[in-house]
């Protein structure tokens, strides 16, 4: 599992994540309640529970930056996208709980 994951998704530190996410599609795979409580500025919410139905909302030709609370769901989402032939997949190392950048909440 870990080896497949390493081939599918690149883990980025917060600094690396900040450098690239403005030019990419930033996807938060947490559930709507968690998303509304606070998310990275500019993120789109596609909950992991709806991912199989909604993944087509994500363009395969642009980098995809994924995150969740830790990294469990974003890792599974990345593996799923890899199977659908998405190639530029990145996730936030440590997840949202380690994020210290800009946050938006409702």
C-alpha positions as CSV (number, residue, x, y, z in Angstrom):
1,X,0.0,0.0,0.0
2,X,2.7,2.5,1.0
3,X,4.7,1.8,-2.2
4,X,1.7,2.3,-4.4
5,X,0.9,5.5,-2.5
6,X,4.5,6.8,-3.0
7,X,4.1,6.2,-6.8
8,X,0.7,7.8,-6.9
9,X,1.1,11.0,-4.8
10,X,3.8,13.4,-3.8
11,X,3.9,14.5,-0.2
12,X,4.6,18.2,0.1
13,X,5.7,20.2,3.2
14,X,3.5,23.2,3.9
15,X,6.1,25.5,2.2
16,X,6.1,23.4,-1.0
17,X,2.3,23.2,-0.8
18,X,1.9,27.0,-0.6
19,X,4.3,27.5,-3.5
20,X,2.2,25.5,-5.9
21,X,-1.4,25.3,-4.8
22,X,-2.5,28.7,-6.4
23,X,-1.7,27.3,-9.8
24,X,-3.4,24.0,-9.1
25,X,-6.8,22.6,-8.1
26,X,-7.0,22.6,-4.3
27,X,-9.3,19.9,-3.1
28,X,-10.4,19.4,0.5
29,X,-11.7,15.8,0.9
30,X,-13.1,16.3,4.4
31,X,-16.9,16.2,5.1
32,X,-18.8,19.5,4.6
33,X,-19.1,20.2,8.4
34,X,-15.3,20.0,8.8
35,X,-14.8,22.1,5.7
36,X,-17.1,24.9,6.9
37,X,-15.4,24.9,10.3
38,X,-12.2,26.0,8.5
39,X,-10.3,25.3,5.3
40,X,-7.3,26.5,3.3
41,X,-8.2,29.7,1.4
42,X,-9.2,28.8,-2.2
43,X,-10.0,25.1,-1.5
44,X,-12.9,23.3,-3.1
45,X,-14.8,20.7,-1.0
46,X,-15.3,17.3,-2.6
47,X,-15.9,15.0,0.4
48,X,-14.3,11.6,0.2
49,X,-17.7,10.0,0.8
50,X,-18.8,11.6,-2.6
51,X,-15.5,11.2,-4.4
52,X,-16.4,8.4,-6.7
53,X,-19.4,10.3,-8.0
54,X,-17.8,13.7,-8.2
55,X,-14.1,13.2,-9.2
56,X,-14.9,14.3,-12.8
57,X,-15.2,17.9,-11.4
58,X,-11.4,17.7,-11.2
59,X,-9.5,18.4,-14.4
60,X,-6.9,15.7,-15.3
61,X,-4.7,18.2,-17.1
62,X,-3.9,20.4,-14.1
63,X,-2.1,19.6,-10.9
64,X,-4.3,18.4,-8.0
65,X,-3.5,19.3,-4.5
66,X,-5.4,17.2,-1.9
67,X,-5.7,17.4,1.8
68,X,-7.8,16.2,4.7
69,X,-7.5,16.3,8.5
70,X,-4.6,13.9,8.6
71,X,-3.7,12.2,5.3
72,X,-5.8,9.0,5.3
73,X,-8.6,10.1,3.0
74,X,-6.5,12.3,0.8
75,X,-4.2,9.3,0.2
76,X,-7.1,7.1,-0.8
77,X,-8.5,9.8,-3.0
78,X,-5.0,10.1,-4.7
79,X,-4.9,6.4,-5.3
80,X,-8.4,6.5,-6.9
81,X,-7.4,9.4,-9.1
82,X,-4.2,7.7,-10.1
83,X,-6.3,4.7,-11.4
84,X,-8.4,7.2,-13.4
85,X,-5.1,8.3,-15.0
86,X,-4.5,11.6,-13.2
87,X,-0.8,12.2,-13.0
88,X,0.0,15.4,-11.1
89,X,-1.2,14.4,-7.6
90,X,0.1,16.1,-4.4
91,X,-1.0,16.0,-0.8
92,X,-0.3,18.1,2.3
93,X,2.1,16.3,4.6
94,X,0.5,16.0,8.0
95,X,-2.9,17.2,6.7
96,X,-4.9,20.3,7.7
97,X,-4.3,19.8,11.4
98,X,-0.6,20.9,10.8
99,X,-1.6,23.8,8.6
100,X,-0.5,27.3,9.8
101,X,-1.3,29.3,6.6
102,X,-4.4,31.3,5.7
103,X,-7.7,29.7,6.7
104,X,-11.2,30.6,5.7
105,X,-14.3,29.6,7.8
106,X,-18.0,30.3,7.4
